[in-house]
Amino acid sequence: MKLLEEDESTNPILSVGNMVDVFLVIIAALLIAIAQNPLNPFFSEDMTIIKDPGKDTMEIITKKGEKIEHHKTTGTIGQGEGSRAGTAYRLKDGSLIYVPDDESE
């Protein structure tokens, strides 16, 4: 019965048990962080993330279902032919309203 009478401070296996508990807490925290990431493959919602909006280094990441697309801007203005489609107005609260032109005109 020497094992039952042994002092807890001299038993090295007890400190290993505490280390396992610490690592389990760290692993749980990492799993929670991964689950809350919007680009998580198990996250079911479609979303668009814009990094550095309005700058030359702007990046657009789009997730639709399981497909993730990554676009980088070149910083140049696009060109092309087209016609006027409508007018956009910015309200005092910062939101935008788009009013399409009448097709009869």
PASE-684075 format. One record per residue: x, y, z of N, C-alpha, C, O, CB in turn; residue in three letters. Coordinates in pm, whole numbers, plus 50000, padded with zeros to 5 digits. Glycine has a CB too. Example, Ala and Ser with C-alpha at 12.3 -4.5 7.8 and 13.67 -1.06 7.14 Angstrom:
! residues 2
513194943150780512304955050780513204967050780514244966850846511314955350905ALA
512854977550708513674989450714512905000350787513415011450804514084994050572SER
This chain:
! residues 105
500814988150000500005000050000500855012550000500415023250044499085000050118MET
502045011349953502925023049947502395033349849502605045349869504345018749907LYS
501705029049744501175038149643500135047749701500115059549664500565030249528LEU
499295043049790498285051649850498895061549949498345072349971497235043349920LEU
500005058050008500625066750106501605076550042502175085050111501335058450210GLU
501815075449911502805083949842502335098549839501145101149822503045078849699GLU
503255107749853502965122049852502645126449709503325122449615504165130149909ASP
501615134749693501195139249559502235148249494502315148449371499875146649569GLU
503015155549568503995164749511505185157349449505895163149367504495174449617SER
505425144949486506545137349430506125128249315506975121849254507185129049538THR
504855127649284504365119049177504375126949045503555135949030502935113549208ASN
505255123748950505365131548825504185129448730503965137848642506655128048754PRO
503445118748743502345115948650501185125748670500405127848577501835101648668ILE
501075131748787500005141448810500185154148727499205159948682499945145048958LEU
501425158348706501655170248624501365167548477500955176648405503095175148640SER
501555155248432501215151548294499705152348274499245156548168501735137248260VAL
498955148448373497495149548364497045164048350496115167048276496835143248486GLY
497695173148421497375187248409497735192648270497005201048217498105195348517ASN
498825187948211499225192248077498185187847973497865195347881500615186648040MET
497665175947989496625170947898495395179947907494795183047805496255156247931VAL
495015184048026493875193048043494105206447973493195211847909493595195348192ASP
495305211747984495625224547919495525223147767494955231847701497045229247959VAL
496065212347712496005210347567494575208147519494235212447408496865198447527PHE
493745201747598492345200047559491625213447552490795215547463491625190747658LEU
491925222547643491315235847640491795243547517490995250247452491665243647769VAL
493085242547484493625249447365492985243847239492615251647151495165247847358ILE
492835230847228492215224747110490765229047097490295231846986492305209347118ILE
490035229747207488645234247203488555248747156487665252147078487985232747341ALA
489455257347202489445271347159489745272547010489115280646942490465279447239ALA
490675264646959490985264946815489805259946731489525265546625492225256446785LEU
489125249646776487965244646703486835254946699486155256146597487465231646767LEU
486645262146807485625272746809486005283846712485145289146641485435278346952ILE
487285287546709487745298146618487555293946473487155302246390489225301446645ALA
487815281546440487645276646303486165276246266485795279546153488275262746287ILE
485325272446359483885271446331483265285146307482275286146234483165264446447ALA
483815295746367483245309046350483815316346230483365327446199483485317246475GLN
484795310746161485365316946042484345316645929483795306045899486675309845999ASN
484065328345864483055328345758483425320145636482545316045561482785342345715PRO
484695317745612485105309645497485215294845532485765286945455486445314545444LEU
484695291045646484655277245689483875269045586482765273045549484015275945830ASN
484405257845537483685249945436482365244145488481515240345407484565238745388PRO
482185243345619480955238045675479925249045701478805246045743481245230545803PHE
480275261645677479385272945695478465273345574478975274245462480175286545712PHE
477165272745589476255270445478475835283045403475295281945293475035263445527SER
476045294945457475555307045393476505311845284477725310145293475365318045497GLU
475915318045178476705324445074477135338145125476365344945193475905325644940ASP
478365342245091478805355245139479895360945050480515353844971479315354145282MET
480105374245064481145381444993481925389545095481355396745176480545390544883THR
483255388245089484145395745178484995404845092485575400444993485025386145265ILE
485075417645130485885427445057486995432045150486735437445257485015439545007ILE
488245429945107489405434545184489905447645122489945448944999490545423645185LYS
490285457345203490805470245161489905476945057490365479844946492205468645104ASP
488635479545088487735485444988488195499244943488595507645024486315486345044PRO
488145501444812488485514344753489965516444729490345527044679487985525144839GLY
490805507044762492255508544744492705500044626491965491544577493025504444872LYS
493945502544579494485494844468494725480144504494825471644416495785501044419ASP
494825477244633495075463444679493795456244718493845446144788496035463544797THR
492645461344673491355455544712491235441244661491615438044549490205464144658MET
490695432544747490445418644711488995415344743488455419844844491415409044787GLU
488365407444655486985403244675486965388044681487415381244589486055408644561ILE
486445382744792486335368344811484845364944816484115370044902487075363544943ILE
484395356444725482985352844715482835337944742483565329744686482415356444575THR
481895334444829481625320444861480175317344826479245323344882481905317345011LYS
479975308244733478645303644695478625288444710479255281244632478275307944547LYS
477905283744810477895269444838479265265044884479785270044984477455261444715GLY
479875255744811481205251044845482275257544759483465255244780481285236044830GLU
481875265844661482815272044568483265285644624482435294044658482185273744427LYS
484585287744633485145300344680485955306444565486855300144511486045298244808ILE
485605319044529486315326244423487065337944484486555344644574485345331244313GLU
488285340344435489135350944487489515360044371490075355544272490415345044558HIS
489185373044384489485382744278490355393844335490085398944444488175388644216HIS
491395397744263492235409044301492035420044197491925417344078493755404944311LYS
491975432544245491825443644152493185447744098494215445744162491115455644220THR
493155453643978494405458343917494635473043945495745477943923494375455843767THR
493625480243993493775494444021493495503143901493585515443912495145497144072GLY
493155497243786492865505043667491355506043648490595497743699493535498843542THR
490935516143575489515518243547489145510443421489875510743322489175533443530ILE
488035503443425487595495443311487055504043198486675515643219486545485543354GLY
487015498343080486495505242963485495496142893485485483942913487635509242866GLN
484675502142812483725494242735482605502842682482525514842710483175482842819GLY
481735496642606480585503542551479355499342627479255487942673480425500742400GLU
478415508342639477195505042708476225516742702476485526742634477485501242853GLY
475135515542771474145526142775473755528642920473995520343007472905522542689SER
473165540042944472745543743078471625534343123470675531843049472285558643083ARG
471765529243245470785519743297469905525843404468825520543433471475507443351ALA
470335536843464469565543043571470415552643651471505556443609468975532343663GLY
469895556543766470585566143852470655560543993469705554244041469865580043850THR
471775562844060471945558544199472015571044287472695580744253473235549744217ALA
471315570744400471295581844495471795576944630471425566144676469865587944507TYR
472655585144695473135581944829472305590044930472215602344920474665585044844ARG
471695583045026470895589645128471785594745241472975591445247469825579945182LEU
471225602645332471985608245443472555597445535473605599345596471115617745523LYS
471865586145545472365575345632473435566945564473945557545626471215566445674ASP
473805570045439474865563045369474395552045277475195546645200475805557445466GLY
473115548545282472615537845195472405543145053472235555145032471295532045251SER
472435533944957472265537444817470925532444766470475521544802473415531744732LEU
470315540444680469075536444615469295537444464469785547644415467855545544661ILE
468945526844392469085526744247467715528144185466795520644218469785513844199TYR
467595537944093466325540244022466595537443874467315545043810465785554944045VAL
466015526643819466235523643677465545533843588464495539143623465745509443644PRO
466135536343471465525545343373464305538343311464265526143301466545549343262ASP
463325546343271462165540843201462605535743065463355542542994461025551543187ASP
462155524043028462515518342899461745525042787462115523742670462275503342898GLU
460675532042820459865538442716460535551042659460185555442549458495542142772SER
461505556742732462155569042683463175566142578463805575342527462795576442796GLU
